[in-house]
C-alpha cells in the first residue's frame, strides 16, 4: 500500500508541473508581441508610379496612390488609363486635391472645391476614395474639417514620427489613430535617403512594440529630383520588407490599415 501511495503522490506532483505551451501555428519563437503595419503611399500621380505598382504586385503587396485629378494626363503624370490599371491591380486610389495646392494658404471656402471636387472626380471615374493626403503635408483645422465634410474617412499628413531629423518623435502611429484626419508619418523619402534609413523607420516601430508606419514616396526614378528614390533602392526595400513577415510586419494600403470606410459625397453645392 505504501508503494501505491508513493506512486500516486509522484503522479500528482508531475501533473502539477507546468509544461511549456507550444507556439501557435506560424508563430515564431521569440517573435515580438506587437504588430507593425507599413503603408506605402505615393503622392502626386507621377508617371513612374505605374512601374511601382507592378513592383509591389510582384511581391504580393499593395500601395496607396494619391492623385491630383486636374493634373492627370499632363507631362510626367499618369494618364487615366494608367490610374485605372493601378486600381485594377488592387491598389488604393486616394485624393490629393485638384491641383496640389498648399491648403493652409487658402480660406476654408477655397479649400472646399480643392478637396471635394477632387474626390467627386475620383468617384465619377469609378473609384471609392476613402483617404486623403494633404499636399506638402500642409494642414490646419479648417482643412481637416473640410476633408471630413467632403466624405473622407481619414487623412494623412507628412511628419510627426521618428526619423533621423526627429529622434524624439514616437516610432509609429497608433493602429487606431487618435486623429484620423492627421495620420502621422516619417518625413518624405528623398533622393538622399539611404536604404538603411528607410529600413530603420520600420525597425523603430518593431522595437517600440508595433504600430502603423505610413511611408511617403514621390517619384521613383534615377536622378529625377529632390523628392525621389531610385528603382534600385525601392526594389531592395521591398525585398527587405518581405523578410519582415517573420517578425509580424505586414504591408497594407492606408485604407485597410486604418479601416477607412467609403462615405457618400456631400451635396454638390457644399463644394461650390
Secondary structure, 3 states (H helix, E strand, C coil): CHHHHHHHHHHHHHHHCCCCCCCCCCCCCCCCCCCEEEEEEEECCECCHHHHHHHHHHCCCCCEEEECHHHCCCCCECCHHHHHHHHHCCCEEEECCCCCCCHHHCCHHHHHHHHHHHHHHHHHCCCCCCEEECHHHCCCHHHHHHHHHCCCCEEEEEEEECECCECCCECCECCCCCCCCCEEECCCCCCCCCHHHHHHHHHHHHHCCCEEEEEEECEECCCCCCCEECHHHHHHHHHHHHHHHHHCEEECCHHHHHCCCCCCCCCHHHHC
